[in-house]
């Protein structure tokens, strides 16, 4: 992480400082870097971040660029984070994390999952909860781009601005849920040279009907996978049909039927079956069935490895941070911390937080601040 972290500190220097130049005592890069370190250690609030800074040993504070005898207060940290531009911060952090993320192995493509999350604790009596749309690398679970979805827009209109943050999408496979099964989206991805796999549900009734009417009974399983966990057994099958004609959707090359059959281990005779359809522009020679199945399953990595962690480990949905751009800024800081820990090989983020909380030098070492 050292090279990437150095890049982060360099990139943070380009963040526009919302404060008036007169009277600034603490550099913006110092305060934001300290906040990321505190979040790496599991600290969740402005108060906790301020306490982490206050408890830093003098030599550690100096490494961060903090005058040990004149440290930033909790109130100052809070005001600055609430005033930051979350879009610019998200781009900086996404660029840093992308630079640290290993390229896809030779012969395979990088897959990026797009999904949104509501920051439920940010709701007030006068405003709805903030909503953030993110794009995460499936293999690493690292958020590469993030954008705010305010009350005047929705996820659909923010899809292209989100992916605009990623400079090169050529050859990348983008996965998204049914909300993003939009003709404008596939036209955008085609212009960027990206491939896509999109779930199809009731929001596209005509397309869903066309897919369901295909002769799936005559099609053998192209891939089959069985897994056990969380007290249940699941069998997943994938069927594939080429769709050169009959499917009214631009650039569609193959139709996919995903069937999930689940049963609880304590109720072996009771099964539930779910059938989902998807479409992709990938041709037969561009992706093997097992790879398609892996990307479809991998789409939920953003939910399991990012959103779930922010909700459960960082207790995001109960956060009391609501003022200014604070909710989106804190979401970006959590993405930075989770990404840094993931790239260091940490699989249990809560355990990683505890490890870095035991020694204030450890977050700095993780981020290459030495």
C-alpha positions, 0 to 999 in steps of 0.5 A, a space after each residue: 500500500 505504500 506507493 498507493 498511499 503516497 499517491 493519496 497524500 499527493 492527491 489530497 493536496 489537490 482538494 479545494 480547501 473550503 476555508 478562507 485562507 486567513 487563519 488556517 492553522 491545519 493543512 487540509 491534507 493533514 486533517 483528511 489523512 488523520 480522519 482516514 487513519 482514525 476510520 481505519 482504526 474503527 472510529 465512527 464519528 467526529 468525536 471519535 476522530 477528534 479523540 484519536 487525534 488528541 491521543 496520538 503520541 507526539 512522534 506519530 502526530 509529527 508524521 501526520 504533519 500535526 504540531 503535537 502542541 497544537 492539534 486540530 480540535 474535534 470542532 475544527 475537524 467536524 466543520 472542515 469535513 462537513 464543508 468538503 466537496 464529497 464528489 471531488 473527495 470521492 474522485 481522489 479516493 477512487 483514483 488512489 484506490 484504483 492505482 493500488 488495485 492489481 490488474 486483472 490476471 492475463 486472459 481475463 477481464 476486470 469486473 466492476 459492480 454498480 450499486 446504490 446505498 441509502 445512508 439511512 441515519 442521515 435523514 432528518 425531519 426536513 430531508 430524506 436520507 442521502 443516497 450514494 451510488 458506487 462502483 466496486 471492483 468485484 475481485 477486491 471489493 474496493 470502491 473505485 468510484 462514488 457519487 451522490 444521488 440527491 433528491 433531484 436525481 436518481 441512480 439512473 441519471 448518475 450512472 454515467 457520471 459515476 463511471 466517468 470517474 474511472 478513466 479506462 473502461 475498455 474491456 471491463 465488464 460492468 454488472 448492475 441490477 435491474 434498475 440500470 437495465 437502460 438503453 442509454 446505459 448500454 449506449 454509454 458503455 459501448 462508447 467507453 468500450 466496456 461490456 455489460 451484464 444486466 439483470 432484467 425484471 419487471 421495470 422492463 416488462 416487454 423485455 422480461 416477457 421476451 426473455 421468459 418466453 425463450 425455449 429454456 426447457 430445451 436448453 441444458 445447464 451451461 454451469 452448475 454450482 452448489 454451496 453450503 453456508 448460513 444453515 442452508 444449501 443452494 444450487 445455482 444453475 445457468 442457462 445461456 441462449 444466443 439472441 441474434 433476433 427476437 430480443 428488443 434491446 441494443 447490443 444484446 448478444 446472449 440471454 441468461 437464465 439464472 435459477 437458484 434453488 435453496 433449502 434450509 439444512 434443518 428442513 431438507 424437504 422444503 425448497 424455494 426456487 428463484 428464477 432471474 433473467 439477464 442479458 449481456 453483450 458478451 459473445 460466446 467466445 468472449 466469456 465461458 459459462 463459468 466466467 459469466 456465472 462468476 461475474 453474476 455472483 460477484 455482482 453482490 460483492 459490493 453489497 457483501 464486502 462494502 455496503 454490509 461492512 459500512 452498515 454492520 462494522 461501521 454502524 453507518 445506518 445509525 450514524 448521527 452525522 447529518 449536517 452539510 456534506 458530512 454523510 457523503 464525506 464520511 461514506 467516502 472515508 469509510 470506502 477509503 479505509 475498507 479499500 486500504 484494508 482489503 488491499 492489505 489482505 484483510 478479510 475481516 474488517 472488524 478484526 482489521 479495525 481492532 488490530 489498527 486501533 491497538 497501535 496508532 502507528 499501524 494506520 499510518 504504516 498501512 497508508 504509507 505515512 512514515 
